[in-house]
Amino acid sequence: MNVQLHHMDRVQVALPTYPCVFNFEKNFVYSDTQAWMRDHFPNCFYYCAIYILLIFGGRYYMSNRRKFEIRGMLILWNITLALLSIFCNFRVMPELYHVLSHDGYYHSVCIPRYLTHNPISAFWSWIFTLMKLLEFGDTVFIVLRKQSLIFLHWYHHVTVLLYGWFSYVETSGSSIWFGTVNAFIHSCMYCYYALRAMRYNPPKWIAMTLTTLQIAQMILGIIITVSIYYYVQIAQLQCNVTLSNLKISALMYISYLVLFVNYFKQTYLSDRIGKKNQFQSVSSTKTD
């Protein structure tokens, strides 16, 4: 059962406490940007097609050329995205906490008051959604610096943009969870990338922790999707998440979970397994 809430309802609703509120946040009207996002949603498929053509065409172009030395631009890029992610997280997180503490889990995943009643969280949810297009730039740096480009990287960028834009247009109630958790992880991730770009070498366990957090995010996404399915199909409760959104969410998070677990295994465990097998082989040879 789906209740579409397309316009900002001016009914007075208690909002979380913010240390300060800017005019551009206070005056933000979700329904205005929703209409624009809905009209431009078909363009997302063109953006993704152009993105894929450019990155693979760029890899071919760079195959016989020297990599670009653009470390300064890379540092600035990662710091900018880290700051945007931090702002998104700290402006939306209070709304999620407020709803959980006052209304409970069901309201947090089914009722999109973070878009329809809180202009602050609505504004930063809009910025977060647009950032998914901006983050295509991550791949540009990979191509120009001739680094390894794995399937998980560009598949993740494409599907997150399409799903995030689609959910914003649908006024999906569950997106506050997906956006808040993702913004938190990206805050940590882009700070880590900025340090690496500045030639700092953080210990390996930090990278492992970031990947583990991403895997946990996928598991949480699956749990939330299943719980919403229960609310909609079994409990027959009103929930502002469509069945098409649930299907896409389930496929997306399951595929992410498989890919991230495989990435973790290949990146952090393959060397250990190889060394263990090599040690066992040497030990076996010595005892023969």
DRENRO-919137 format. One record per residue: residue number from 1; residue in one letter; z, x negated, y of N, C-alpha, C, CB in turn. Coordinates in pm, whole numbers, plus 50000, padded with zeros to 5 digits. Glycine has a CB too. Layout:
# DRENRO-919137
  nr rest   n.w   n.u   n.v  ca.w  ca.u  ca.v   c.w   c.u   c.v  cb.w  cb.u  cb.v
 NUM    A     Z     X     Y     Z     X     Y     Z     X     Y     Z     X     Y
...
***
This chain:
# DRENRO-919137
  nr rest   n.w   n.u   n.v  ca.w  ca.u  ca.v   c.w   c.u   c.v  cb.w  cb.u  cb.v
   1    M 50000 49914 49881 50000 50000 50000 50000 49911 50123 50123 50097 50001
   2    N 49906 49934 50213 49889 49843 50326 49898 49918 50458 49754 49769 50317
   3    V 49972 49866 50550 49986 49926 50683 49931 49828 50784 50135 49962 50715
   4    Q 49813 49856 50839 49751 49765 50933 49809 49785 51073 49600 49784 50935
   5    L 49859 49680 51132 49918 49685 51266 49832 49603 51359 50066 49633 51265
   6    H 49739 49666 51427 49640 49593 51504 49676 49574 51651 49510 49662 51494
   7    H 49775 49645 51700 49806 49636 51842 49952 49599 51863 49774 49768 51913
   8    M 49976 49530 51972 50113 49490 52005 50196 49614 52035 50114 49393 52126
   9    D 50296 49636 51955 50387 49749 51974 50497 49704 52069 50447 49799 51837
  10    R 50512 49779 52178 50608 49739 52280 50750 49792 52253 50561 49788 52416
  11    V 50774 49845 52133 50910 49888 52099 51003 49768 52106 50914 49954 51957
  12    Q 51120 49788 52164 51215 49679 52180 51270 49634 52044 51329 49721 52272
  13    V 51251 49509 52014 51300 49451 51889 51377 49325 51924 51183 49421 51789
  14    A 51492 49306 51860 51573 49186 51887 51496 49062 51845 51708 49194 51813
  15    L 51486 48968 51936 51414 48844 51908 51514 48730 51890 51315 48811 52022
  16    P 51473 48625 51821 51561 48509 51808 51582 48444 51944 51503 48406 51710
  17    T 51685 48365 51955 51716 48297 52080 51638 48166 52090 51868 48270 52091
  18    Y 51569 48148 52201 51495 48024 52227 51558 47955 52348 51342 48054 52252
  19    P 51569 47822 52344 51626 47749 52459 51549 47774 52588 51628 47600 52431
  20    C 51416 47785 52575 51333 47815 52693 51206 47883 52645 51299 47684 52774
  21    V 51150 47965 52732 51027 48036 52701 50931 48017 52817 51053 48188 52675
  22    F 50810 47971 52787 50709 47948 52889 50631 48076 52916 50613 47834 52846
  23    N 50574 48084 53034 50500 48205 53072 50382 48230 52979 50452 48194 53216
  24    F 50312 48123 52938 50195 48142 52852 50236 48194 52714 50117 48009 52837
  25    E 50360 48171 52674 50411 48228 52549 50453 48374 52571 50530 48144 52495
  26    K 50527 48396 52677 50581 48530 52706 50470 48632 52728 50672 48525 52828
  27    N 50359 48588 52789 50250 48679 52824 50143 48689 52716 50187 48636 52953
  28    F 50164 48624 52603 50064 48625 52497 50058 48762 52431 50094 48516 52393
  29    V 49935 48813 52409 49914 48942 52343 49833 48918 52216 49841 49043 52438
  30    Y 49898 48940 52104 49834 48911 51975 49704 48987 51955 49928 48943 51862
  31    S 49702 49115 51991 49585 49199 51964 49459 49147 52032 49613 49342 52009
  32    D 49475 49082 52148 49358 49027 52218 49294 48914 52137 49398 48976 52357
  33    T 49377 48822 52089 49323 48710 52012 49278 48755 51874 49427 48598 51999
  34    Q 49344 48858 51820 49303 48909 51690 49159 48961 51696 49399 49020 51644
  35    A 49126 49033 51803 48991 49085 51819 48890 48972 51827 48982 49174 51943
  36    W 48924 48868 51902 48834 48752 51915 48818 48681 51781 48887 48653 52021
  37    M 48929 48663 51710 48924 48596 51580 48843 48678 51479 49067 48572 51526
  38    R 48857 48808 51484 48781 48895 51393 48632 48884 51421 48827 49043 51407
  39    D 48594 48883 51547 48452 48875 51583 48391 48741 51543 48434 48896 51732
  40    H 48474 48636 51545 48422 48501 51517 48450 48454 51375 48482 48404 51614
  41    F 48513 48539 51293 48543 48496 51157 48419 48455 51077 48615 48607 51084
  42    P 48305 48528 51088 48186 48483 51014 48143 48341 51050 48070 48579 51040
  43    N 48173 48298 51172 48135 48163 51213 48209 48056 51133 48162 48144 51360
  44    C 48326 48093 51077 48403 47995 50999 48321 47940 50882 48532 48059 50947
  45    F 48239 48026 50822 48158 47981 50709 48052 47881 50756 48091 48101 50640
  46    Y 48000 47901 50878 47907 47804 50935 47979 47674 50966 47840 47861 51062
  47    Y 48099 47684 51022 48177 47564 51052 48200 47482 50925 48313 47601 51117
  48    C 48234 47551 50816 48262 47482 50690 48136 47418 50633 48323 47579 50588
  49    A 48024 47490 50644 47897 47435 50594 47857 47311 50673 47784 47540 50601
  50    I 47872 47319 50805 47839 47203 50890 47933 47087 50859 47848 47241 51041
  51    Y 48059 47119 50841 48160 47017 50807 48123 46942 50679 48299 47082 50790
  52    I 48088 47015 50574 48053 46953 50446 47926 46870 50459 48036 47060 50337
  53    L 47825 46924 50530 47700 46849 50549 47724 46721 50627 47596 46937 50622
  54    L 47808 46729 50730 47833 46612 50813 47911 46503 50739 47909 46652 50938
  55    I 48011 46543 50661 48092 46440 50596 48015 46369 50484 48221 46501 50540
  56    F 47936 46445 50409 47860 46379 50303 47736 46309 50358 47819 46481 50196
  57    G 47678 46366 50463 47570 46295 50531 47622 46170 50599 47502 46387 50633
  58    G 47743 46181 50655 47806 46066 50719 47838 45956 50620 47932 46108 50791
  59    R 47883 45993 50501 47911 45892 50398 47784 45819 50358 47976 45957 50274
  60    Y 47675 45893 50347 47546 45830 50314 47502 45737 50427 47437 45938 50288
  61    Y 47519 45783 50551 47481 45702 50667 47563 45574 50674 47497 45782 50796
  62    M 47692 45583 50641 47781 45468 50651 47775 45376 50530 47922 45516 50671
  63    S 47704 45415 50426 47706 45338 50301 47659 45194 50319 47619 45406 50197
  64    N 47563 45171 50409 47511 45036 50432 47549 44982 50569 47359 45036 50417
  65    R 47654 45036 50626 47697 44993 50758 47844 44953 50755 47674 45103 50861
  66    R 47883 44874 50853 48022 44831 50861 48109 44946 50911 48037 44708 50954
  67    K 48231 44949 50863 48323 45054 50905 48359 45039 51052 48450 45053 50818
  68    F 48393 45149 51116 48432 45149 51256 48579 45108 51269 48409 45288 51319
  69    E 48605 45024 51367 48744 44985 51398 48795 45078 51508 48753 44833 51442
  70    I 48855 45186 51468 48899 45289 51563 49047 45319 51543 48815 45419 51545
  71    R 49125 45215 51521 49266 45232 51493 49340 45301 51608 49330 45097 51464
  72    G 49306 45262 51732 49373 45322 51847 49349 45472 51853 49325 45258 51976
  73    M 49226 45515 51830 49194 45658 51830 49266 45729 51715 49042 45679 51819
  74    L 49276 45660 51600 49344 45719 51485 49492 45740 51513 49326 45630 51361
  75    I 49556 45645 51579 49697 45658 51615 49717 45778 51707 49748 45530 51683
  76    L 49633 45788 51810 49642 45899 51906 49617 46033 51836 49541 45879 52021
  77    W 49521 46036 51746 49487 46157 51672 49607 46207 51590 49366 46132 51581
  78    N 49667 46116 51515 49779 46155 51429 49903 46196 51509 49814 46042 51336
  79    I 49928 46127 51620 50042 46163 51704 50020 46302 51765 50063 46058 51815
  80    T 49897 46331 51809 49865 46461 51867 49887 46573 51766 49721 46463 51918
  81    L 49836 46555 51644 49851 46658 51542 49997 46671 51496 49761 46629 51424
  82    A 50068 46559 51496 50210 46563 51461 50287 46646 51564 50269 46420 51452
  83    L 50260 46623 51692 50330 46698 51798 50296 46846 51794 50295 46640 51935
  84    L 50168 46878 51773 50128 47019 51764 50196 47088 51645 49975 47030 51751
  85    S 50204 47018 51533 50269 47074 51414 50417 47095 51438 50248 46982 51293
  86    I 50480 46999 51506 50622 47011 51537 50649 47131 51628 50674 46882 51604
  87    F 50565 47146 51732 50581 47261 51822 50561 47392 51746 50482 47251 51938
  88    C 50459 47400 51661 50435 47521 51584 50557 47553 51498 50310 47506 51495
  89    N 50610 47452 51433 50723 47473 51343 50847 47522 51418 50754 47343 51268
  90    F 50879 47457 51529 51001 47490 51601 50992 47620 51681 51037 47378 51694
  91    R 50871 47670 51703 50858 47797 51775 50845 47916 51680 50737 47792 51868
  92    V 50807 47890 51555 50793 47999 51457 50914 48007 51364 50665 47981 51375
  93    M 50973 47893 51332 51088 47889 51241 51202 47982 51284 51139 47747 51231
  94    P 51239 47987 51413 51348 48079 51453 51320 48225 51418 51373 48068 51601
  95    E 51195 48265 51428 51159 48403 51394 51177 48428 51245 51014 48433 51435
  96    L 51134 48333 51162 51151 48348 51017 51299 48353 50980 51081 48232 50942
  97    Y 51377 48265 51039 51521 48264 51011 51586 48394 51056 51589 48143 51081
  98    H 51545 48443 51174 51602 48567 51229 51574 48685 51136 51544 48594 51369
  99    V 51452 48698 51089 51416 48810 51002 51488 48800 50868 51264 48814 50979
 100    L 51495 48679 50812 51563 48661 50685 51712 48697 50695 51547 48516 50637
 101    S 51774 48654 50802 51919 48675 50816 51955 48817 50854 51974 48581 50920
 102    H 51863 48889 50924 51895 49024 50970 51832 49135 50885 51850 49040 51113
 103    D 51713 49106 50830 51640 49212 50758 51612 49180 50611 51509 49238 50828
 104    G 51617 49053 50575 51597 49018 50435 51459 48968 50400 51628 49134 50352
 105    Y 51445 48927 50276 51321 48863 50228 51201 48958 50235 51340 48814 50085
 106    Y 51220 49083 50194 51107 49177 50193 51040 49187 50329 51154 49315 50149
 107    H 51119 49202 50434 51063 49210 50569 50991 49081 50608 51173 49241 50670
 108    S 51041 48969 50561 50983 48840 50599 50843 48819 50541 51073 48728 50556
 109    V 50813 48884 50429 50682 48865 50366 50588 48984 50386 50699 48839 50218
 110    C 50643 49097 50427 50561 49219 50435 50543 49275 50576 50622 49324 50349
 111    I 50636 49249 50665 50630 49308 50799 50596 49199 50901 50764 49377 50835
 112    P 50478 49206 50962 50431 49097 51049 50484 49106 51193 50281 49096 51052
 113    R 50614 49125 51210 50669 49134 51346 50657 49002 51419 50817 49177 51341
 114    Y 50640 48891 51346 50620 48761 51411 50491 48758 51491 50620 48649 51307
 115    L 50398 48848 51459 50273 48860 51534 50277 48978 51631 50155 48876 51438
 116    T 50331 49090 51587 50322 49213 51665 50436 49234 51764 50317 49329 51573
 117    H 50550 49166 51744 50666 49190 51830 50721 49065 51897 50773 49253 51750
 118    N 50682 48949 51851 50734 48824 51909 50617 48743 51965 50813 48741 51802
 119    P 50593 48748 52095 50478 48677 52151 50487 48525 52136 50463 48712 52297
 120    I 50608 48472 52124 50624 48327 52111 50573 48280 51975 50772 48286 52129
 121    S 50624 48342 51869 50577 48304 51736 50431 48343 51717 50664 48369 51629
 122    A 50387 48451 51782 50246 48492 51772 50155 48387 51835 50225 48628 51841
 123    F 50194 48337 51952 50112 48235 52019 50097 48112 51933 50172 48197 52154
 124    W 50208 48063 51878 50202 47938 51801 50141 47960 51664 50340 47878 51787
 125    S 50144 48082 51613 50070 48113 51490 49921 48108 51517 50110 48253 51436
 126    W 49881 48152 51635 49740 48143 51675 49697 47997 51689 49717 48219 51809
 127    I 49778 47917 51756 49749 47774 51770 49741 47707 51634 49856 47705 51858
 128    F 49834 47741 51545 49835 47685 51411 49705 47717 51337 49955 47737 51331
 129    T 49657 47841 51351 49533 47881 51285 49414 47803 51340 49510 48030 51302
 130    L 49407 47787 51471 49298 47710 51532 49306 47562 51494 49302 47725 51685
 131    M 49427 47514 51471 49444 47374 51431 49374 47343 51299 49591 47340 51420
 132    K 49358 47443 51213 49292 47421 51085 49147 47378 51105 49298 47548 50998
 133    L 49087 47425 51215 48952 47380 51251 48957 47240 51310 48886 47477 51351
 134    L 49056 47215 51395 49073 47083 51455 49096 46975 51349 49189 47086 51555
 135    E 49168 47011 51243 49201 46914 51140 49081 46866 51059 49303 46972 51048
 136    F 48967 46928 51078 48844 46874 51018 48823 46729 51064 48722 46961 51056
 137    G 48877 46698 51182 48863 46563 51235 48925 46456 51147 48923 46556 51371
 138    D 49024 46495 51063 49083 46398 50970 48976 46332 50885 49187 46467 50879
 139    T 48880 46412 50841 48775 46363 50751 48677 46272 50825 48701 46479 50686
 140    V 48658 46298 50953 48570 46213 51033 48621 46069 51033 48559 46266 51178
 141    F 48751 46053 51048 48810 45919 51046 48794 45854 50909 48958 45925 51084
 142    I 48809 45933 50804 48791 45879 50668 48649 45828 50649 48825 45986 50562
 143    V 48552 45907 50694 48411 45869 50678 48378 45746 50762 48319 45986 50717
 144    L 48418 45746 50888 48384 45634 50977 48455 45505 50938 48418 45670 51120
 145    R 48571 45516 50875 48645 45397 50832 48616 45360 50686 48795 45419 50851
 146    K 48522 45437 50625 48474 45411 50489 48588 45408 50388 48398 45279 50485
 147    Q 48676 45507 50400 48784 45521 50303 48743 45619 50194 48913 45568 50372
 148    S 48823 45624 50088 48792 45711 49977 48807 45857 50018 48883 45679 49857
 149    L 48708 45939 49984 48710 46082 50015 48717 46159 49884 48585 46125 50100
 150    I 48832 46217 49855 48850 46288 49730 48822 46438 49749 48993 46266 49675
 151    F 48793 46505 49639 48762 46648 49642 48876 46729 49703 48732 46700 49500
 152    L 49000 46697 49667 49116 46770 49717 49119 46774 49869 49244 46707 49665
 153    H 49079 46664 49933 49088 46655 50078 48999 46760 50146 49048 46514 50125
 154    W 48870 46755 50117 48781 46846 50190 48789 46989 50139 48637 46796 50181
 155    Y 48820 47009 50012 48839 47144 49957 48959 47211 50024 48859 47139 49804
 156    H 49065 47135 50043 49186 47186 50107 49158 47226 50251 49299 47082 50102
 157    H 49086 47141 50324 49055 47170 50464 48972 47298 50477 48981 47053 50528
 158    V 48871 47312 50393 48781 47427 50402 48854 47557 50369 48662 47409 50308
 159    T 48926 47558 50258 48990 47682 50214 49107 47723 50304 49040 47667 50071
 160    V 49180 47626 50357 49291 47660 50447 49238 47724 50575 49374 47534 50481
 161    L 49128 47671 50628 49070 47732 50749 49029 47876 50722 48949 47650 50797
 162    L 48956 47899 50614 48906 48033 50584 49021 48130 50558 48813 48029 50463
 163    Y 49119 48088 50479 49229 48177 50446 49319 48203 50567 49311 48119 50332
 164    G 49348 48097 50644 49432 48113 50761 49371 48206 50864 49460 47979 50824
 165    W 49241 48189 50889 49171 48273 50986 49168 48418 50937 49027 48221 51010
 166    F 49138 48436 50808 49133 48569 50747 49268 48639 50756 49089 48559 50600
 167    S 49375 48566 50729 49510 48625 50732 49552 48662 50873 49611 48527 50672
 168    Y 49512 48581 50972 49544 48612 51110 49476 48741 51154 49503 48497 51203
 169    V 49351 48757 51116 49277 48878 51149 49339 49000 51081 49130 48864 51109
 170    E 49386 48984 50957 49444 49095 50882 49589 49126 50920 49437 49064 50735
 171    T 49647 49047 51009 49788 49062 51045 49876 49054 50921 49810 49195 51119
 172    S 49851 48952 50841 49922 48938 50714 50069 48907 50735 49857 48829 50629
 173    G 50155 48982 50668 50299 48962 50683 50349 48832 50625 50371 49074 50622
 174    S 50283 48784 50520 50332 48665 50449 50297 48534 50517 50277 48663 50310
 175    S 50207 48537 50612 50159 48412 50672 50265 48336 50749 50043 48441 50762
 176    I 50371 48404 50791 50477 48331 50860 50540 48228 50767 50584 48428 50914
 177    W 50553 48262 50639 50604 48167 50540 50506 48051 50521 50630 48236 50406
 178    F 50380 48085 50496 50280 47983 50470 50263 47889 50589 50147 48048 50434
 179    G 50260 47948 50708 50240 47868 50828 50359 47780 50861 50211 47956 50945
 180    T 50481 47835 50849 50601 47758 50883 50619 47639 50789 50725 47848 50878
 181    V 50605 47664 50660 50622 47556 50562 50513 47450 50580 50619 47612 50417
 182    N 50391 47495 50600 50280 47402 50618 50297 47319 50745 50148 47477 50623
 183    A 50342 47383 50853 50361 47311 50978 50470 47205 50964 50397 47408 51092
 184    F 50577 47238 50891 50684 47141 50869 50633 47019 50792 50800 47207 50792
 185    I 50559 47043 50684 50508 46932 50603 50407 46850 50683 50443 46985 50474
 186    H 50323 46917 50760 50226 46844 50842 50294 46764 50953 50126 46941 50904
 187    S 50407 46813 51003 50483 46735 51101 50523 46600 51041 50609 46812 51148
 188    C 50575 46604 50920 50615 46480 50851 50493 46396 50814 50695 46513 50723
 189    M 50390 46463 50766 50272 46393 50717 50199 46317 50828 50176 46492 50651
 190    Y 50178 46381 50943 50106 46315 51051 50190 46206 51117 50063 46417 51156
 191    C 50322 46222 51116 50408 46112 51162 50393 45991 51070 50557 46157 51167
 192    Y 50387 46017 50940 50367 45910 50841 50233 45842 50862 50377 45966 50697
 193    Y 50128 45923 50882 49994 45866 50904 49989 45784 51033 49889 45977 50910
 194    A 50061 45830 51135 50064 45756 51261 50129 45619 51242 50139 45836 51370
 195    L 50238 45616 51166 50305 45488 51137 50213 45396 51059 50434 45512 51059
 196    R 50141 45450 50961 50048 45368 50883 49937 45314 50973 49988 45450 50767
 197    A 49888 45398 51065 49782 45354 51156 49832 45244 51250 49730 45472 51237
 198    M 49963 45245 51280 50023 45142 51366 50059 45016 51288 50148 45197 51434
 199    R 50014 45010 51161 50034 44895 51072 50178 44883 51022 49996 44767 51144
 200    Y 50255 44988 51037 50384 44991 50968 50358 45027 50821 50484 45093 51036
 201    N 50444 44979 50736 50425 45004 50593 50549 45074 50536 50397 44872 50518
 202    P 50558 45207 50552 50674 45280 50499 50683 45262 50347 50665 45430 50535
 203    P 50803 45267 50292 50819 45252 50147 50743 45360 50071 50966 45257 50110
 204    K 50707 45328 49948 50624 45417 49866 50691 45551 49841 50592 45351 49734
 205    W 50824 45553 49836 50893 45678 49805 50871 45784 49911 51040 45653 49788
 206    I 50838 45742 50034 50812 45840 50140 50682 45915 50110 50804 45771 50278
 207    A 50578 45840 50071 50451 45903 50035 50470 45995 49914 50344 45796 50005
 208    M 50548 45950 49818 50575 46032 49700 50650 46160 49738 50655 45953 49597
 209    T 50743 46148 49833 50819 46265 49879 50727 46366 49948 50932 46223 49973
 210    L 50634 46316 50030 50540 46405 50099 50454 46481 49999 50451 46325 50195
 211    T 50403 46412 49898 50322 46480 49797 50406 46579 49717 50257 46378 49702
 212    T 50531 46543 49689 50621 46633 49618 50647 46760 49701 50754 46563 49585
 213    L 50664 46743 49832 50682 46858 49920 50558 46948 49918 50712 46812 50064
 214    Q 50440 46887 49914 50318 46966 49908 50309 47044 49777 50196 46876 49923
 215    I 50350 46982 49667 50352 47052 49538 50452 47168 49544 50388 46954 49422
 216    A 50570 47143 49604 50670 47248 49618 50617 47362 49704 50800 47192 49680
 217    Q 50537 47328 49806 50477 47430 49891 50385 47521 49810 50399 47365 50006
 218    M 50308 47463 49719 50217 47543 49637 50294 47635 49542 50124 47451 49557
 219    I 50402 47584 49485 50485 47666 49397 50546 47782 49476 50596 47581 49331
 220    L 50595 47753 49597 50650 47858 49683 50544 47961 49717 50708 47798 49812
 221    G 50422 47915 49746 50313 48007 49777 50284 48102 49662 50187 47929 49811
 222    I 50289 48050 49540 50266 48135 49421 50379 48236 49406 50254 48047 49293
 223    I 50503 48191 49427 50619 48280 49415 50609 48394 49517 50751 48202 49435
 224    I 50575 48361 49641 50563 48462 49746 50451 48560 49712 50536 48395 49882
 225    T 50339 48510 49664 50227 48596 49628 50264 48692 49517 50107 48512 49586
 226    V 50333 48643 49416 50377 48728 49304 50477 48833 49352 50440 48642 49191
 227    S 50570 48794 49440 50669 48890 49489 50604 49000 49572 50775 48817 49572
 228    I 50503 48964 49650 50433 49066 49729 50357 49161 49636 50336 49000 49829
 229    Y 50298 49106 49532 50229 49191 49433 50327 49292 49373 50165 49104 49321
 230    Y 50447 49247 49348 50550 49337 49295 50581 49449 49396 50679 49258 49261
 231    Y 50600 49411 49521 50632 49510 49624 50520 49614 49638 50656 49440 49758
 232    V 50394 49566 49633 50280 49654 49659 50246 49740 49537 50159 49572 49699
 233    Q 50234 49677 49419 50182 49746 49302 50289 49813 49216 50106 49649 49219
 234    I 50407 49756 49211 50511 49809 49122 50614 49892 49200 50582 49695 49048
 235    A 50670 49832 49305 50771 49904 49383 50710 50007 49478 50855 49806 49463
 236    Q 50578 49995 49502 50506 50089 49589 50567 50093 49730 50507 50229 49528
 237    L 50602 49975 49779 50656 49965 49914 50543 49934 50012 50767 49858 49922
 238    Q 50566 49972 50137 50468 49939 50240 50471 49788 50266 50496 50018 50371
 239    C 50354 49728 50264 50347 49583 50284 50215 49550 50352 50362 49506 50150
 240    N 50223 49482 50463 50103 49451 50540 50031 49327 50487 50138 49432 50687
 241    V 50000 49332 50358 49919 49228 50293 49822 49300 50201 50008 49123 50214
 242    T 49693 49280 50220 49593 49350 50139 49583 49288 50000 49456 49349 50209
 243    L 49529 49364 49906 49510 49312 49770 49409 49198 49769 49463 49424 49677
 244    S 49307 49206 49855 49209 49098 49863 49275 48970 49911 49093 49137 49956
 245    N 49368 48984 50005 49443 48867 50053 49527 48808 49941 49532 48904 50173
 246    L 49591 48894 49861 49673 48848 49749 49590 48773 49646 49743 48966 49683
 247    K 49473 48824 49616 49386 48759 49517 49342 48620 49565 49262 48846 49488
 248    I 49302 48614 49691 49261 48485 49748 49378 48388 49750 49204 48504 49890
 249    S 49494 48438 49791 49613 48355 49797 49649 48299 49660 49731 48434 49853
 250    A 49644 48384 49557 49679 48341 49421 49583 48232 49373 49676 48460 49324
 251    L 49453 48254 49389 49354 48155 49345 49369 48025 49421 49213 48210 49364
 252    M 49392 48036 49550 49403 47918 49634 49526 47835 49597 49410 47959 49781
 253    Y 49642 47898 49586 49763 47822 49558 49768 47767 49416 49885 47909 49582
 254    I 49712 47838 49321 49706 47785 49184 49615 47663 49179 49657 47892 49086
 255    S 49500 47671 49245 49409 47556 49247 49471 47438 49320 49276 47594 49314
 256    Y 49541 47464 49430 49611 47357 49502 49715 47291 49413 49678 47411 49630
 257    L 49791 47373 49340 49897 47319 49255 49838 47225 49151 49975 47432 49187
 258    V 49731 47266 49086 49667 47182 48984 49616 47052 49046 49550 47258 48917
 259    L 49551 47062 49161 49492 46943 49225 49599 46848 49276 49401 46985 49339
 260    F 49707 46900 49335 49811 46813 49389 49892 46747 49278 49904 46892 49480
 261    V 49917 46820 49170 49987 46760 49057 49901 46648 48997 50020 46867 48949
 262    N 49771 46673 48985 49681 46571 48933 49675 46450 49026 49541 46629 48913
 263    Y 49675 46477 49157 49675 46368 49255 49802 46285 49243 49661 46423 49399
 264    F 49916 46352 49230 50044 46281 49216 50042 46193 49092 50162 46380 49209
 265    K 49992 46247 48984 49988 46173 48857 49898 46050 48870 49937 46263 48743
 266    Q 49780 46067 48927 49685 45956 48938 49729 45852 49039 49548 46007 48976
 267    T 49793 45896 49147 49829 45805 49255 49958 45729 49228 49842 45881 49384
 268    Y 50059 45797 49175 50191 45737 49165 50235 45706 49021 50291 45827 49228
 269    L 50174 45770 48923 50220 45750 48786 50124 45671 48699 50245 45882 48722
 270    S 49997 45663 48739 49898 45596 48655 49929 45448 48638 49758 45612 48713
 271    D 49973 45382 48746 50008 45240 48738 50127 45219 48645 50039 45182 48877
 272    R 50227 45307 48656 50346 45295 48572 50311 45317 48425 50453 45394 48617
 273    I 50225 45419 48401 50185 45446 48263 50105 45331 48207 50103 45575 48256
 274    G 50015 45276 48294 49935 45162 48251 50020 45041 48218 49834 45127 48356
 275    K 50116 45013 48306 50205 44899 48282 50291 44920 48158 50295 44875 48404
 276    K 50335 45045 48137 50417 45076 48020 50336 45056 47892 50470 45219 48028
 277    N 50211 45106 47894 50125 45089 47777 50094 44942 47751 49995 45167 47794
 278    Q 50073 44868 47862 50045 44725 47849 50166 44653 47791 50006 44664 47986
 279    F 50286 44690 47837 50408 44629 47786 50426 44659 47638 50530 44679 47866
 280    Q 50400 44787 47601 50413 44825 47461 50313 44750 47374 50395 44975 47444
 281    S 50191 44730 47429 50089 44657 47355 50129 44512 47334 49955 44663 47428
 282    V 50184 44448 47439 50228 44308 47429 50344 44298 47332 50269 44253 47567
 283    S 50439 44394 47340 50555 44392 47251 50512 44407 47107 50653 44503 47288
 284    S 50414 44496 47085 50364 44516 46950 50299 44392 46897 50267 44631 46947
 285    T 50226 44320 46982 50159 44198 46941 50260 44090 46905 50065 44149 47050
 286    K 50369 44085 46981 50470 43983 46956 50542 44006 46824 50572 43979 47071
 287    T 50560 44131 46785 50635 44159 46665 50550 44151 46540 50699 44293 46675
 288    D 50417 44149 46556 50330 44141 46439 50336 44004 46375 50186 44175 46477
***
